[in-house]
Amino acid sequence: MKKVLIRPLVTEKMTDLTESQNKYGFVVDINANKIEIAKAIKKKFEVDVVAVNTIKNKGKSRTQFTRKGRFTGKTPKYKKAIVTLKEGQTIDLFGEV
């Protein structure tokens, strides 16, 4: 079984969406579809998912100059999912911190 949810997405923008519109962001497996994401959220946090929006981010090329010459690489590609929950339900991302 593949791991669908990788980590929560905690940024200022996602915090504002959580407070105003009850939406939560997660970095998910690049090959996961919306149905798998919704099932994983429901199973892990025991909440009802209303909608799932996904965004694929391509890796960017980066160049670094060192003493030995130029080194070119790429940042990793990843997929984000923004999950809308049923009204009145929340996810406690930080648990007992």
VEXZA-324878 format. One line per 10 residues: number of its first residue (from 1); their letters; for each residue x, y, z of C-alpha. Coordinates in nm, 3 decimals, decimal comma. Each point is the difference from the previous one (the first is absolute). Layout:
<marlums>
NUM = a = X:Y:Z  ... $
</marlums>
This chain:
<marlums>
1 = mkkvlirplv = 0,000:0,000:0,000  0,140:0,337:-0,095  0,025:0,289:0,240  -0,242:0,265:-0,130  0,046:0,279:0,259  0,359:0,116:0,036  -0,026:0,305:0,229  -0,235:0,288:0,084  0,056:0,329:-0,180  0,042:0,268:0,267 $
11 = tekmtdltes = 0,039:0,348:-0,149  -0,156:0,338:0,070  -0,233:-0,035:-0,297  -0,119:-0,347:0,106  -0,051:0,120:0,358  -0,224:0,281:-0,130  -0,197:-0,247:-0,215  -0,040:-0,232:0,299  -0,140:0,276:0,219  -0,229:0,158:-0,260 $
21 = qnkygfvvdi = -0,115:-0,285:-0,228  0,075:-0,324:0,192  0,259:-0,117:-0,259  0,318:-0,193:0,082  0,308:-0,051:-0,217  0,213:-0,313:-0,033  0,295:-0,108:-0,209  -0,106:-0,331:-0,152  0,143:-0,276:-0,219  0,054:0,121:-0,357 $
31 = nankieiaka = -0,208:-0,291:-0,138  -0,291:0,022:0,247  -0,340:0,096:-0,136  -0,276:0,199:0,172  -0,193:-0,310:0,110  0,305:-0,155:0,167  0,081:0,330:0,173  -0,355:0,035:0,134  0,001:-0,359:0,131  0,339:0,049:0,168 $
41 = ikkkfevdvv = -0,115:0,321:0,173  -0,324:-0,164:0,114  0,183:-0,306:0,137  0,280:0,189:0,176  -0,192:0,292:0,153  -0,358:-0,141:0,010  -0,161:0,300:-0,172  -0,233:0,041:-0,298  0,163:0,140:-0,315  -0,216:0,225:-0,219 $
51 = avntiknkgk = 0,251:0,083:-0,278  0,359:-0,063:-0,102  0,198:0,234:-0,227  0,344:-0,105:-0,121  0,296:0,194:-0,137  0,314:-0,151:-0,161  0,321:0,201:0,038  0,280:-0,069:-0,248  0,359:-0,008:0,119  0,208:0,306:-0,087 $
61 = srtqftrkgr = 0,349:-0,007:-0,145  0,269:0,141:0,226  0,362:0,085:-0,080  0,279:0,024:0,255  0,352:0,123:-0,071  0,280:-0,167:0,195  0,379:-0,014:-0,025  -0,023:-0,310:-0,212  -0,242:0,156:-0,247  -0,369:0,035:-0,058 $
71 = ftgktpkykk = -0,244:-0,246:0,157  -0,355:-0,025:-0,134  -0,280:-0,177:0,180  -0,376:0,001:0,054  -0,223:0,054:0,298  -0,246:-0,286:0,056  -0,349:0,004:-0,149  -0,291:-0,045:0,239  -0,378:0,011:0,021  -0,211:0,206:0,239 $
81 = aivtlkegqt = -0,357:-0,076:0,102  -0,237:0,257:0,151  -0,276:-0,185:0,185  -0,331:0,160:0,097  -0,168:-0,153:0,305  -0,365:-0,015:0,100  -0,105:0,305:0,197  0,063:-0,030:0,372  0,281:-0,256:-0,035  0,369:0,072:0,055 $
91 = idlfgev = 0,336:-0,177:-0,017  0,244:0,033:0,288  0,329:-0,003:-0,193  0,229:0,060:0,297  -0,166:-0,237:0,247  0,155:0,013:0,345  0,286:0,241:-0,062 $
</marlums>
